[in-house]
């Protein structure tokens, strides 16, 4: 998945932008969330939804609330 090919909105976009701002790789984020990299890619592409516990784990690492992922920009 390249940055050029991504035009993400909503939760997927927020997860992706936070991952990049923290200089994390997909592999690192998938480990934090407790999912495979393939599953993370499916979630980022919108083929499946992030589970609350996955967002909570990432939010905890980032020092924010999981509610941030659901806020409208």
C-alpha positions as CSV (number, residue, x, y, z in Angstrom):
1,X,0.0,0.0,0.0
2,X,1.6,3.2,-1.1
3,X,0.8,6.7,0.3
4,X,0.0,7.9,-3.3
5,X,-2.7,5.2,-3.7
6,X,-4.4,6.0,-0.4
7,X,-7.2,8.5,-0.1
8,X,-8.7,7.4,3.1
9,X,-11.5,9.0,5.1
10,X,-13.0,8.4,8.5
11,X,-11.5,5.9,10.9
12,X,-9.2,4.3,8.2
13,X,-7.7,7.7,7.4
14,X,-7.2,8.6,11.0
15,X,-5.5,5.3,11.7
16,X,-3.3,5.7,8.7
17,X,-2.3,9.3,9.4
18,X,-1.6,8.6,13.1
19,X,0.5,5.6,12.1
20,X,2.6,7.7,9.7
21,X,2.9,10.6,12.2
22,X,4.3,8.2,14.7
23,X,6.7,6.8,12.1
24,X,5.3,3.3,12.5
25,X,5.3,0.6,9.9
26,X,2.2,-1.5,9.1
27,X,4.1,-4.4,10.8
28,X,4.6,-2.5,14.0
29,X,1.0,-1.3,14.1
30,X,-0.4,-4.7,13.4
31,X,1.5,-6.0,16.4
32,X,0.2,-3.2,18.6
33,X,-3.4,-4.1,17.5
34,X,-2.8,-7.8,17.9
35,X,-3.7,-8.6,14.2
36,X,-1.9,-9.7,11.2
37,X,-0.5,-7.3,8.7
38,X,-2.9,-8.7,6.1
39,X,-5.8,-8.0,8.4
40,X,-4.5,-4.4,9.0
41,X,-4.4,-3.8,5.3
42,X,-7.9,-5.1,4.9
43,X,-9.0,-2.7,7.7
44,X,-7.2,0.2,6.1
45,X,-8.7,-0.5,2.7
46,X,-12.2,-0.6,4.2
47,X,-12.8,-4.2,3.4
48,X,-13.3,-4.9,7.1
49,X,-13.9,-2.7,10.2
50,X,-11.5,-2.0,13.0
51,X,-12.6,-3.6,16.2
52,X,-12.9,-1.4,19.3
53,X,-10.1,-3.3,21.1
54,X,-7.7,-2.7,18.2
55,X,-8.4,1.0,18.2
56,X,-8.1,1.1,22.0
57,X,-4.7,-0.5,21.8
58,X,-3.5,2.0,19.2
59,X,-5.0,4.9,21.1
60,X,-3.2,3.8,24.3
61,X,0.1,3.7,22.5
62,X,-0.5,7.1,20.9
63,X,-1.6,8.7,24.2
64,X,-5.1,9.5,23.0
65,X,-8.6,8.3,23.4
66,X,-10.1,5.7,21.0
67,X,-13.0,8.2,20.6
68,X,-10.6,10.4,18.6
69,X,-10.8,7.9,15.7
70,X,-14.6,8.5,15.5
71,X,-14.5,12.3,15.6
72,X,-15.5,14.2,12.5
73,X,-12.8,16.5,11.3
